[in-house]
Amino acid sequence: MNKIIVFCGFMFIISISKSQTFEPPVIIDPPNPMVGDTIRVGLFTTFYPPCLILPLQNQQGDTHLFEFNNNHIDLTVIASGTPLCNPFPVSPAPREYYELGQLQEGIYTLQTTWVTEIMPLPVPPNINPFLYGQQITFSVTAPKVIDSSSKTSLFILIISLFFLTLFLYCPMAIMTPQH
């Protein structure tokens, strides 16, 4: 009887873990940034091995460092890694966010690494930090410019204003039936 209960419990755990998908360990917020948006980088704190205890500070009081090399960005965070994670995903995933700021239009790559609290930032060249997640690529786009100086745009604007005025100031004239 106990073997059946254990087997059923094990199958229930497997079905739960298969029905939910893990989110990526590193995300960009907002997902489709535009020029002028404040961009943040979100890191898992619970489910992606090694589970990171974030945020921590090193001896200089730093929690993270962004290093830019043209359109490649390296993010190094001060963290403590624990080898075991909760095997069940939760959505939305618990994350720690680091503000990247505003970026120019272009395609960027981001590599995230972590070091322990005894390491200074920037990391000395003879030390290799631990990788966290895979390198991700994201793009920053510029908003579309709508040309209002063309004749077509001006015509559409005037017609829109006419109908807007008609519906706002004369709703009774439009909606009352004529006999």
N, C-alpha and C positions, 0 to 999 in steps of 0.2 A: 504494500500500500504506500509506504514512504517513497519507494522508487518511482511510482507513478506520479506522485505529487511533485517530486523533484524534477522529473522529466517534463511534466506539464508546465511547471514554473520556468524551466530552462527554455522551452519552446515559446512561451509567452514573452520572455526577455528578448529572444532572437527576433520574434515577429515585430516587437516594438522598435528594436534597433534597425530593422530593415525598412520599416514604414517611414521613418524619419531620415532625412538626409542631413549630413553635416554641412554646415556653412563653411566657407573658406576661412583659414586662420587670420588672414589679413584682408581688410576691405578698405575701399575708398568711400568717403562720405562727403558730398552726395555721390551717388553711383555714376552719374553723367555730369561731371562738373563743367561749368562754363567760366569764361573769363570774368573775374570779379567775385566769384564764389569763394568763400573761405573753405578750404579743403581740409578734412581731417582723415587720419589713418586710424582705423580701429583694429585692435588686436584681441584675439581670444584670451580669456583668462582661465578657462575651465576645461575645454574639451580637446584641444589640439596638443598632442604630446610634443615636447614636455609642457605640462600645464605651467603657465607663468604666474608668479605672484607679482602683480603690478599695482601701482607704481612703487618702485623703491628708489632711494637716493644713494648716490655714491658719497665718498668722503668730501667731495667738493660741493655737494648739494644738487648735482645734476640728476635728472630723471631720464632724459633722452637727448639725442643729438641727430639732427638732419644734416647730411653732407650732400652738396650738390656738385655734380660734374656734368655740365651741359644739361641734357635731359634725363640723366640717370640720378636717382636719389637713393642714398643709403640712410636708413633709419636704424640707429642703435639705441636700444632701451636697456635700462638698468632693471634687472629682474632676478628673481630666484626661481629656478626651475624645479618642479617636483616630478618624479618619474611617472606617477600614476594619475590618471584622469578619471573623471566620472564617465562611464561608457555610454551614457544616454544623452543624446543631444537635446538641447532646449532651444526653442526658437521664440523670440530672438535671442541670440547667444549673448552671454555676459561679456562685455568688451571694455577695454580701456582705450580712450581716444586721445590722440596726440595731434595738435593743430599744426598742419603743414603750411597754412597761409594761402595766399592767392598766387596763382601761376599764370604765365603767359600762354597763349594758344600754342598747342603742340601735343606730341605724343611723348609720354614719360614712362620710365621703368622705375620700379621701387623694389629694393631688396631690404628685408628686415632681418636684423641680427640682434642678439642679446648677450650681455655680459653680466657678471655678478657685481654686487655692490662694492667690491674692493678695487674695481677697475676704474681708472680715470677716463674721461672723455675729452678729446678723441682718443680712440684706442691706439696704443703704441703699435708701430708697424710690425713688430716681431710677434704679436699676439693675434690669433685668429678667433674672432667672436663666433658664437654658435648661431647657425642659420635658424630662422624661424619662418616657416612657410616657404613657398616658392616665390621667385621673382614675378611680380605682376606688372602688367602694362595697362595704362589707362590714357585717355586723351582728354585734353581740355579744349573745348570749342568756343568760338566766339558767337555771340547772338546774331541772328539774321537781321540785316538792315533792310527796312521796308522803305522803298523810295516813294515819297509822297509828292514829288515834283512832276511826275508824268501826268499826262492828260487822263489816262485810264484810272490812276489812283485817285486823282482829284474828283473825277466823276463818281466813283464808288463812294468816296467820303461824303460828297454832297447828297447822294441818294440815301445813304445810311442815316445821315443827320435828318433828312426830310422825314423818313419813315419813323425814326425815333421820336421826333417832335410830334408827328401825327398820332402815334400810339400813346404818348405820355400826356399830351394836352387835349386830345380829342377822343378819349376812349368811348364816350357815350355816342358820338356820331358814327363811329365805326360799328359798334356792337348792337345798336338798336335796329330792329328790322323796319324796312320801309314798306308801307301799305299802299 
